[in-house]
Amino acid sequence: MSDVVVKTDIRPPVVVVMGHVDHGKSSILEAIREDFRITAKESGGITQHIGAYEVEHKGKKITFLDTPGHEAFSAMRARGAKIADIAVLVVAADDSVKSQTKEAIKSIQEAELPIVVAFNKIDLPGANVQKAKNELAQNDVLLEDVGGKVPYVETSATTKQGISELLDMILLVAEMEELKGSPIGLATGAVIESHLDSKRGPVATLLIRQGKLSVGDIIGTSFAVGKVRILEDFEGNSIPYAIPSMPVTVLGLETLAPVGEEFSVFDSLDEAKAVVKTKDKEQVVLDPKNETVNIVLKADVQGSLEAVQQALLSLPQDKISFKFIKTEAGDITENDVKLARNGSAMILGFHTKVSAFVASLAEQEKVRIETFDVIYELIERARKLLEGSIKEEIVRTNTGSLRILAIFRTDKGKQIIGGEVFRGEARKGAEVEIIRNEEMIGKGKITGLQRNKKESSSVPEGEEAGLLYEGGEKVEEGDVLEFYVKEVQKQEL
């Protein structure tokens, strides 16, 4: 790349694509990549995921964020980073608005981003765009053709229909937003991806917001500092510098930088270290009195890891909670299995690989490993895991009260008695509390029940009953028996 003087301060838009799982977010991004023949350079046979890429459409550039979903986007925003300029909301025309669509809408609205709706899968027989429009309106997304301000495009990631029109619409919205970014001065921006490369060390993907980032610059976030040794574009090509809206891979940081952190350029490494907060990475603090499920969490890259962890912690955890004994980017290893065994934990992986050796070791050590490619599926599995670990609750239900009128026979531990039900009903098999002079003096069980000298499962209020009572405390005339049953109820989050 030659050092060209850029006269304009209009910068390309940064776009995030969100929506419900299976509605075609990834398919639309893949269709765009295929149209522009975009591939990420491979290192050691593994395709590098850097979290963003650029396309050029009709002479203008667009940067797309390639995040795991709205969870990752929210994780970035939680750290205060201004990441995207425009959101593309993908809604399947044959499936309309779903739970994750609503979550995505909420995230987009909280970030105050302009929206472009992509009605995907319009080539399918069950496509009903009008129904999807109506459901979006019910969720405060008003399209232009119904008096709102939100533009939309009908697409098919399979046939590529509408993909070019979608890019046209993004550029139109970007033009209306008048996005500015000067390529002059020290660079600022945000970390959009981070991972540890076994050969190259800490690797971060940065999105430039203002200024110019060059090889040799000293950069720092709240957690990491370093000197830019290598600067690569989204395709893995070495470049001397980067300007606003460009996603670039940086080598030279001393430690991993958390996704969503803002970065700045400093005059010296000493200045960067003096400014950077010297604190450990945030730890999840759990109530020690709360029951926990121990987890080793692995993901392909730091952005995915933080998104998954945030999504897991968003599950209700007042009854039982997750305790992360390790969270790390990278494939599942032998050490992870040993740690899980020692910590009585299971291993959850997102976009991670498990070698045959590690899988065999886990089986031998009785460590459960479960891996997922969709955050939504991982979260649903985690919800079931929590619910299955909650101790069952025994619930008592009072059914009725009976006053003893007569004692017919007394044997060791058993009595045949008669009485009248004055509230609710008496039940065979129920447990009873013995009330004498308004105090409970003991407990027992009713193993036999008769009504009009015939066996019965219950006797209602106002009726007399014959009972076979069993218990350690003998009952007397005038005592009251309080009937109750105990049921085991499975707890939900």
TORVODO-160829 format. One record per residue (C-alpha): x, y, z. Coordinates in steps of 0.05 Angstrom, whole numbers, plus 5000, padded with zeros to 4 digits. Example, Ala and Ser with C-alpha at 12.3 -4.5 7.8 and 13.67 -1.06 7.14 Angstrom:
524649105156
527349795143
//
This chain:
500050005000
502950674980
502651265027
497151664993
494552315021
487052235035
483352895025
476452695049
474452545120
468552105098
469951405121
466950725102
461150455144
462349905195
456549415192
454248885241
449448335218
444648055270
438347635276
435546965297
439646325291
438245965225
435346585192
441446655148
446247155180
452346735164
449546545096
448847275076
455947435099
458446825062
454747034999
458047715003
464947395014
463846934954
461747514909
468147884927
472547264929
474747415000
478946895036
482946945100
490246735094
491646075127
496945955180
498845235193
492844985154
487845355199
483645915169
484646535211
478446855241
479947595251
472747835264
471848315206
473048415132
472348945078
468748935011
468649454956
461949584921
461250084865
467850404884
466150484958
468450055016
464249715070
467049375133
463048785159
463848545231
463847785232
461647655304
458247035334
451747425344
448447965385
451747685448
458647875421
456148555398
453248685468
459848465500
463548975458
458549525476
458949335550
466149585550
464050245522
466750135452
463350465393
463849895344
458649915288
455350465248
449750075215
446049435234
443148945184
437448565216
436447895181
429347615185
427546965149
421447095105
418846395119
419746435195
418547175214
420447475281
423246995334
426147065404
433247225381
430547715330
427448095388
433948065427
437748325366
432648895358
433649085431
441249095423
440849515360
436050015391
440250075454
446350225410
442050735372
444250455305
440650565239
437549915214
437149585146
432548975147
434348395102
428347935090
432247305074
430046635044
424946954998
426146394948
422845884994
415545664983
413345885053
416146595047
411247125072
414647805074
408248165094
407447745156
414647885175
413548635164
407448615210
411248255265
417048755260
412049325267
409548995332
416749035356
417749775340
421349675274
417150085225
419149995152
418950555101
413050285062
408650315125
410551025145
416850865183
424151025170
427250325165
429250105095
428949375075
431548915020
428948225000
434647724994
436447004983
443346805006
442646164965
441146484898
444747144913
438347524898
438248204931
445548174956
447848744911
441549144930
443249035003
450149334993
446949914955
442350045014
448050015064
451950535025
445750975019
444550955094
451951095106
451651695060
445751965100
449451855165
455452255140
460551825175
467052195190
473951955206
480452335196
486551935172
491052445205
493852405276
494851845326
490051255317
484451075364
479450505358
477049855389
479249135396
474348695357
477948025363
483647725402
487047045406
493546715425
497446425367
502245865387
507446125337
506146875335
503947025406
498147505424
494347715362
489048265362
484348525309
483449275315
478249705282
480950405268
476050965285
480451585279
487551735257
492851295226
495950675256
502850495230
508049945240
512450155299
506850525337
506150405411
498950205428
495350065493
488549865521
486349815594
489549125597
494949065544
500649465514
505749345460
509249585397
506249435329
511248945299
506848695243
500549005213
496148585167
489748735129
483648285134
486447805082
493047715119
497248175074
502648595108
501149335105
505049945130
499050315160
491550315169
486350875167
479150955194
474250375187
479749885169
480049235208
487349035218
491048465252
496548705299
502348315327
506548595383
502048645444
505048355507
498448025529
491547875502
487048485496
479748375515
474648475460
471149145463
476949515495
478650195466
485850285444
490250895435
497151045408
502451315455
509151665446
513051125483
512250445515
513650755584
508051265574
503250705552
504850285613
504150885659
497251045632
494650335625
491050085687
495149555722
489649075742
488248355731
483048135681
476048165710
474047545749
467147275757
465147315830
459846825851
455946775916
459746245956
453246035989
450045895922
450645195892
455045185830
456344795767
463744805751
465544965679
471844975636
469945435579
473845435514
472545815449
476145925384
477746665396
477247175452
471147515423
467246865421
469646685491
467247335522
460647305484
459246595508
461146755579
456747365581
450946965552
451846415604
452046925661
445547235635
441846595653
438046635720
442946405774
439546565840
438545825855
444745535822
450345855783
456245725738
463245755766
468445835712
474745495735
478045665669
476146095608
480946095550
481346175475
483945575438
482444835426
480944355483
487344055510
489943515556
490944035611
483644245605
481443525617
486043455678
483544125706
476243915695
477543255730
480743575790
475344105794
469443635782
467744055721
465243945651
468244255589
464044695543
467144885476
464945385423
467945305353
473444875385
476744225364
477943605406
483443135384
482342375388
487542345443
484042875485
477242555474
480041875496
483242185557
476642525576
472941865571
478241535614
477842085666
470242115662
470342845642
464543075598
466243495537
460843835496
462344285436
457744755397
457945175334
451845605352
451646025415
444045945421
444845185424
450345225475
446145685519
440045225515
444444635535
447345035592
440345215616
438444475619
445044335655
443344845709
436144595716
438543875721
443344065777
438344425821
436444015881
429243795877
424644165925
419643805970
413144195972
407944066026
400544156010
395344146066
389143766045
384443796105
383143726180
379443186220
377243176293
377842496328
371242266357
372941556379
378641066389
376440356370
382939966377
390140086396
395939636378
403439756379
404540346332
397440296303
390540546321
383640476290
379941126300
373741496278
372842236265
369442796226
372643196171
371343936185
375744246133
378144026063
378643276057
381942686090
386342266044
388841556047
396341526046
396942236072
401442436129
398442776190
400543236245
397243116313
394543756344
392743736418
390844366456
393044766395
400144466397
403143956351
405243346392
407242866338
406542606267
403841976234
400841686171
393841466149
394640776117
387240606113
380941016103
373540836103
367241226087
360540906105
364640286124
367340226053
374540326031
375641016003
381441425977
378542066007
372942326052
370343036041
368743586090
362543466133
363142706129
365342196182
371041716168
374241086196
381841106195
387840656206
393041106237
400340916244
405441316284
409741346346
405041816383
398341546406
392241966389
386442126436
379242336428
378843086415
385543106378
385743426310
389243106252
392043586199
392643206133
398143386084
401943086025
409043216003
410843265930
417743305897
417843885849
423143965796
425944665799
426745135740
431545725734
//
